[in-house]
Amino acid sequence: MANDWKTRTKLVHSGVRRSQYGEVSEAIFLTQGFVYETAEDAEARFLEAGDDEFIYARYGNPTVRMFEERIATLEGAEDAFATASGMAAVNAALMSVLSAGDHVVSSRALFGSCLFILEDVLGRFGVEVTFVDGRDLDEWEKAIRPDTKAVFLESISNPTLEIIDLKAVCDIAHKVGALVICDNAFATPIYSYALECGVDLVVYSTTKHVDGQGRCLGGVVLGSKELIRKTIEPYLKHSGGAMSPFNAWVMLKSLETLDLRVRAQTATAAAMTQALEGHPKLKRVLYPHGKTHPQVALGKSQMEEGGTVIAIDIDGDKAACFRFINALKIFIISNNFADAKSIVTHPATTTHQRLPDDQKVELGITPGLVRVSCGLEDPDDLIGDILGALDAI
């Protein structure tokens, strides 16, 4: 029945498990273990736990399970496994499906920690990784081989907002039987189109839009029941990357307002983009639905809306960019995004600092690039803050 509900109804009611007390708000089952009536019951549960039976918090927990079921219903996925952080979800999605000698093709424009896992961690375990310009379908065609095991990409890249033709890449990958793993953070669970395009495993940092209020780390991997329960779950329950019950409860309560928050933040981002496009002190304004984004047609064809994040490129050096950032009155300086508070980030010196300068140039991470995450403040105040800070350059 939940699958027939509209989004906001799903976000409030799906996945609820009420105890014998009939509570209105979901309960926090803050326990690491569970009790069995008899030794025979313990043996039976370890052999095969039922849908409402739990063994240990690394394996599953009633509160965590409510969160998994609710976000799976929202995404349209058969199942989900919640993790301790977004990077735990990325790591699990990759490590659980790969072995020494396997080949992976990945888009090159990625969050710094994703690059670390692909370049450093997988390389140490004998996995070959080929990087491509995710915007270029010819590069995907040439890089994906008959023995390619998996494809990894960000549907919209962090921080330069490059857009990948997700359906086309899925079609290319699936011709050789490769799994497609998509970090979908910038698309948001509200505007997600990943599964419709053929993605096999969708990954979110729920620290971002889901929590959306700067409180808890979390992540989730979504996909078919076969992949989640037979591949992802065994890896995570033995390697220890599960979400805590308390964080799962926070995420559950946050899901209730997710649609409202994301749509309000998106409206602000769209209005800000319109106000900034053509500004004389900016080289670029990048927003998936912005008229100056080089892939705006693809962005509009894939996404219902443009999302909550903008990238702007200050016409000047690092010092000029820092003058702009330091002149902001409302925006806070942090390395997170998708928060209720509006945030600016200087990727070249923070999230992507470890990249060599030539790689930053290749990815478009210039000294003037600023990632702008729109929060829930009044749009006019935020636009005024940005314009005022530009005057300080």
Buried (B, 14 or more C-beta within 10 A) or exposed (E): EBEEBEEEEBBBBBBBEEEEEEEEEBBBBEBEEBEBEEEEEBEBBEEEBEEEEBBBBBBBBBBBBBBBBBBBBBBBBBBBBBBBBBBBBBBBBBBBBBEEEBBBBBBBBBBBBBBBBBBEEBEEEEBBBBBBBBBBBEBBEEBBEEEBBBBBBBBBBBBBBBBBBBBBBBBBBBEBEBBBBBBBBBBBBBBBBBBEBBBBBBBBBBBBBBBBBBEBBBBBBBBBEEBBBEBBBEBBBEBEBBBBBBBBBBBBBBBBBBBEBBBBBBBBBBBBBBBBBEBEBBEBBBBBBBEBBEBBEBBBEBBBBBBBBBBBBBBBEBEBBBBBBEBBEBBBEBEBBBBBBBBBBBBBEBBBEEBEEEBBEBBBBBBBBBBBBBBBBEBEEBBBBBBBBBEEB
